[in-house]
Amino acid sequence: MTTRRTILAAALALSAFAVAPARAEDKPAEIRIGTQKGGLFPAVRQRHTVEDAFKPLGIEVKWIDFQFGPPLLEAINVGSVDFGFVGDTPPIFAQAGAAKIEYVAAVTSDGSKRSFCFSVIIATGEYLFSGARTDTAPADLSTYGTGTGSLTTTDTSYYKGDSEIASVRVSDSQSISYGVTADNPAFEQVMRLLKYVGNSTTLTSSDISQALDVASTALDATSTVQAKLSTAASQIETASTNQSDYQNFAKTLSTNLTSVDVAAVPAQLSTYQAQLTASYSAIAKIQCMNLANYLK
């Protein structure tokens, strides 16, 4: 069955070329696109590029505005949006939380296309998976077209970043590590497997068995990475909530302090002092009220 996402992905890919006739059956009546300020879609929206592509098919295009990337991805996850354009960090945390999203394409900050794998670049033009070397592409695959390598020997020769793991200080006493580098065992095992299988002319049953073992180990390692990112996302969200609560408390305290009637404070304090003195006097009299004193 043709879905909104498959139709939209095809239309975007073919929008610059001649679009082949499409069948009308099994098509959605509407495509819902999430967009933010800036990025690719505002220009596409203004030019009606997507609307023009779908108009011959009788499909309407609905644009839905979002302030940030995470809510947009959550809307895709729950099915209220079909397609969206966000930065690089929100999808990482969304995928760690098992969100139902699919990647169609990735672009750099200057709009040029790049493969999403490893070469993800955030809006500031920095690479995500290179550790502290954010100006360097994390992987050099120029040597991966030849040679099979080994299924049993770790090979991170493709990695051009360093060992620095990205972190963020969320409070005076807490820092949270959330970064992942392209030489992570999960990625390295996948790269090793792809190089071996892709460049081998023949594969024996023993080779296939070893390859399956590497694939299984890589899946386990990927699950570990996802769990780590999910935990980091939860910790950051908790820290953000705590900071928001403290900010609200500080605002309330500030409002209470600034709304005090300074002239009325001394009079109020004098009243409280008189009431306190009277209370102490009453307590002293009560303490003297016992049977021995009564019989005197």
C-alpha positions as CSV (number, residue, x, y, z in Angstrom):
1,M,0.0,0.0,0.0
2,T,1.3,3.4,-0.9
3,T,1.7,5.5,2.3
4,R,2.1,9.3,2.8
5,R,5.8,8.9,3.5
6,T,6.7,6.9,0.5
7,I,4.8,9.2,-1.8
8,L,6.3,12.3,-0.2
9,A,9.8,10.9,-0.3
10,A,9.4,10.1,-4.0
11,A,8.0,13.5,-4.8
12,L,10.7,15.3,-3.1
13,A,13.3,13.2,-4.9
14,L,11.7,13.8,-8.3
15,S,10.5,17.3,-7.9
16,A,13.5,18.7,-9.8
17,F,12.9,16.2,-12.7
18,A,10.0,15.0,-14.8
19,V,7.5,13.2,-12.6
20,A,6.1,10.0,-14.0
21,P,2.3,9.5,-14.0
22,A,1.1,7.9,-10.8
23,R,-1.9,5.8,-10.1
24,A,-4.7,7.4,-8.1
25,E,-5.7,4.4,-6.0
26,D,-4.4,3.8,-2.5
27,K,-3.1,7.3,-2.2
28,P,-3.7,9.6,0.9
29,A,-5.9,12.6,0.6
30,E,-3.5,14.7,2.5
31,I,0.2,15.0,3.3
32,R,1.1,16.7,6.6
33,I,4.5,18.3,6.8
34,G,6.1,19.6,10.0
35,T,8.3,22.7,9.6
36,Q,10.3,25.1,11.8
37,K,11.6,28.6,11.3
38,G,14.7,28.4,9.1
39,G,16.0,25.4,7.3
40,L,14.9,24.0,3.9
41,F,11.1,23.9,4.1
42,P,10.2,27.6,4.4
43,A,11.6,28.3,0.9
44,V,9.9,25.1,-0.5
45,R,6.6,26.2,1.2
46,Q,6.8,29.7,-0.2
47,R,7.4,28.5,-3.7
48,H,4.6,25.8,-3.5
49,T,7.0,23.2,-4.8
50,V,5.4,20.3,-2.9
51,E,1.9,21.5,-3.6
52,D,2.6,21.6,-7.3
53,A,4.1,18.1,-7.2
54,F,1.0,16.6,-5.5
55,K,-1.7,18.7,-7.2
56,P,-2.0,16.4,-10.3
57,L,-2.5,13.5,-7.9
58,G,-5.4,15.2,-6.0
59,I,-3.4,15.2,-2.8
60,E,-3.5,18.3,-0.5
61,V,-0.5,19.5,1.5
62,K,-0.9,20.7,5.0
63,W,2.0,22.6,6.7
64,I,2.2,22.4,10.5
65,D,4.5,24.8,12.4
66,F,6.7,23.8,15.3
67,Q,9.0,25.8,17.6
68,F,11.5,23.0,18.2
69,G,12.6,19.7,16.7
70,P,11.7,17.2,19.5
71,P,7.9,18.0,19.4
72,L,8.0,17.7,15.6
73,L,9.5,14.2,15.9
74,E,7.1,13.2,18.6
75,A,4.3,14.3,16.2
76,I,5.7,12.0,13.5
77,N,6.1,9.2,16.1
78,V,2.4,9.3,17.0
79,G,1.2,9.7,13.4
80,S,-0.1,13.3,13.4
81,V,2.7,14.5,11.0
82,D,4.0,12.5,8.1
83,F,7.3,14.3,7.2
84,G,9.5,16.9,8.9
85,F,12.9,18.7,8.7
86,V,14.9,19.0,11.9
87,G,18.4,19.4,13.2
88,D,20.7,16.4,13.9
89,T,20.5,16.1,17.7
90,P,16.7,15.6,18.1
91,P,16.6,12.4,15.9
92,I,19.4,10.8,18.0
93,F,17.4,11.1,21.2
94,A,14.1,10.2,19.4
95,Q,15.6,7.0,18.0
96,A,17.1,6.2,21.4
97,G,13.6,6.3,22.7
98,A,12.4,3.9,20.0
99,A,10.5,6.6,18.1
100,K,8.9,5.4,14.9
101,I,10.8,7.7,12.5
102,E,12.6,7.1,9.2
103,Y,15.4,9.1,7.6
104,V,14.9,10.2,4.1
105,A,17.9,12.5,3.5
106,A,20.4,14.7,5.3
107,V,21.9,18.0,4.3
108,T,24.7,20.2,5.6
109,S,24.2,23.7,6.9
110,D,25.0,25.0,3.3
111,G,22.3,22.7,1.8
112,S,24.6,20.2,0.1
113,K,23.6,16.5,0.4
114,R,25.5,14.0,2.5
115,S,25.0,10.5,3.7
116,F,23.5,10.4,7.1
117,C,25.8,7.6,8.3
118,F,28.6,9.1,10.4
119,S,28.7,12.4,8.4
120,V,25.8,14.0,10.3
121,I,26.5,17.7,10.7
122,I,24.7,19.9,13.1
123,A,23.4,23.4,12.1
124,T,26.7,25.0,13.2
125,G,28.6,23.0,10.6
126,E,30.2,20.7,13.2
127,Y,30.3,16.9,12.8
128,L,28.6,14.9,15.6
129,F,30.5,11.6,15.6
130,S,34.1,12.9,15.6
131,G,34.5,13.6,19.3
132,A,36.2,17.0,19.9
133,R,37.3,17.2,16.3
134,T,34.0,18.6,15.2
135,D,35.6,20.1,12.0
136,T,36.7,16.7,10.8
137,A,34.6,14.1,9.1
138,P,34.5,11.1,11.5
139,A,35.0,8.4,8.8
140,D,37.3,8.1,5.8
141,L,35.9,5.2,3.7
142,S,38.3,5.6,0.8
143,T,40.0,2.3,1.5
144,Y,36.8,0.3,2.0
145,G,36.3,-0.4,-1.6
146,T,39.1,-3.0,-1.7
147,G,40.1,-5.7,0.6
148,T,38.0,-7.8,2.9
149,G,39.8,-7.2,6.2
150,S,39.0,-9.6,9.0
151,L,35.8,-10.6,10.8
152,T,37.7,-11.3,14.0
153,T,40.1,-8.3,14.2
154,T,38.9,-4.9,15.3
155,D,39.6,-2.2,12.7
156,T,39.0,1.5,13.4
157,S,41.4,2.7,10.8
158,Y,38.5,4.6,9.1
159,Y,38.0,6.8,12.2
160,K,39.4,10.3,12.0
161,G,38.1,11.8,15.2
162,D,39.4,11.5,18.8
163,S,38.2,9.8,22.0
164,E,36.5,12.9,23.5
165,I,32.9,12.1,24.5
166,A,30.4,15.1,24.3
167,S,28.9,16.1,27.6
168,V,26.8,18.9,29.0
169,R,26.9,20.4,32.5
170,V,23.3,20.5,33.7
171,S,24.0,21.9,37.2
172,D,26.9,22.9,39.4
173,S,27.3,19.3,40.6
174,Q,26.2,17.2,37.5
175,S,27.5,16.6,34.0
176,I,25.9,14.2,31.6
177,S,27.8,12.5,28.8
178,Y,25.7,11.9,25.7
179,G,28.1,11.8,22.8
180,V,28.9,8.8,20.6
181,T,32.0,8.5,18.4
182,A,32.2,6.7,15.1
183,D,34.7,4.2,16.5
184,N,32.2,2.9,19.0
185,P,32.2,-0.9,19.0
186,A,28.6,-1.0,17.6
187,F,29.7,1.1,14.6
188,E,33.1,-0.6,14.2
189,Q,31.5,-4.1,14.1
190,V,29.0,-3.0,11.4
191,M,31.8,-1.4,9.3
192,R,33.9,-4.5,9.7
193,L,31.0,-6.8,8.6
194,L,30.0,-4.6,5.6
195,K,33.6,-4.4,4.4
196,Y,34.1,-8.2,4.6
197,V,30.8,-9.2,3.0
198,G,30.8,-6.4,0.4
199,N,34.3,-7.1,-0.9
200,S,34.3,-10.9,-0.7
201,T,33.9,-12.7,-4.0
202,T,32.8,-15.9,-2.3
203,L,31.6,-16.7,1.1
204,T,31.9,-20.2,2.7
205,S,29.5,-21.5,5.3
206,S,32.1,-20.7,8.0
207,D,32.4,-17.1,6.7
208,I,28.6,-16.7,6.9
209,S,28.5,-18.2,10.4
210,Q,31.2,-15.8,11.5
211,A,29.4,-12.8,9.8
212,L,26.2,-13.7,11.6
213,D,28.0,-13.8,14.9
214,V,29.5,-10.3,14.2
215,A,26.1,-9.0,13.2
216,S,24.5,-10.4,16.4
217,T,27.2,-8.8,18.5
218,A,26.8,-5.5,16.6
219,L,23.1,-5.5,17.3
220,D,23.7,-6.0,21.0
221,A,26.2,-3.2,21.0
222,T,23.8,-1.0,19.2
223,S,21.1,-1.7,21.9
224,T,23.7,-0.7,24.5
225,V,24.3,2.6,22.7
226,Q,20.6,3.2,22.4
227,A,20.1,2.5,26.1
228,K,22.9,4.9,27.0
229,L,21.4,7.7,24.9
230,S,18.0,7.0,26.3
231,T,19.3,7.3,29.8
232,A,21.2,10.5,28.9
233,A,18.1,12.0,27.4
234,S,16.0,11.1,30.5
235,Q,18.6,12.7,32.7
236,I,18.8,15.8,30.7
237,E,15.0,16.1,30.6
238,T,14.9,15.6,34.4
239,A,17.6,18.3,34.9
240,S,15.7,20.6,32.6
241,T,12.5,20.1,34.6
242,N,14.3,20.7,37.9
243,Q,15.8,23.9,36.5
244,S,12.4,25.0,35.2
245,D,10.9,24.3,38.6
246,Y,13.6,26.3,40.4
247,Q,13.2,29.1,37.9
248,N,9.5,29.3,38.6
249,F,10.2,29.2,42.4
250,A,12.8,32.0,42.0
251,K,10.3,34.1,40.0
252,T,7.6,33.6,42.6
253,L,10.0,34.5,45.4
254,S,11.1,37.6,43.5
255,T,7.5,38.6,43.0
256,N,6.7,38.2,46.6
257,L,9.7,40.2,47.7
258,T,9.1,43.0,45.3
259,S,5.4,43.2,46.1
260,V,6.1,43.8,49.9
261,D,4.7,47.1,51.3
262,V,7.9,48.4,53.0
263,A,6.0,51.0,55.0
264,A,3.6,48.4,56.4
265,V,6.2,45.9,57.5
266,P,7.3,47.7,60.8
267,A,3.7,48.0,61.9
268,Q,3.0,44.4,61.1
269,L,6.2,43.3,62.9
270,S,5.1,45.4,66.0
271,T,1.7,43.7,66.0
272,Y,3.3,40.2,65.8
273,Q,5.7,41.1,68.6
274,A,2.8,42.2,70.9
275,Q,0.9,39.0,70.1
276,L,4.0,36.9,70.8
277,T,4.6,38.7,74.1
278,A,1.0,38.1,75.1
279,S,1.3,34.4,74.2
280,Y,4.4,34.0,76.3
281,S,2.6,35.6,79.3
282,A,-0.3,33.3,78.9
283,I,1.9,30.3,78.7
284,A,3.7,31.4,81.9
285,K,0.4,31.7,83.8
286,I,-0.8,28.3,82.5
287,Q,2.4,26.6,83.8
288,C,1.7,28.0,87.3
289,M,-1.8,26.5,87.4
290,N,-1.3,23.3,89.4
291,L,-3.1,21.8,92.4
292,A,-0.5,22.8,95.0
293,N,-0.8,26.5,94.1
294,Y,-4.6,26.1,94.1
295,L,-4.6,24.8,97.7
296,K,-2.4,27.5,99.1
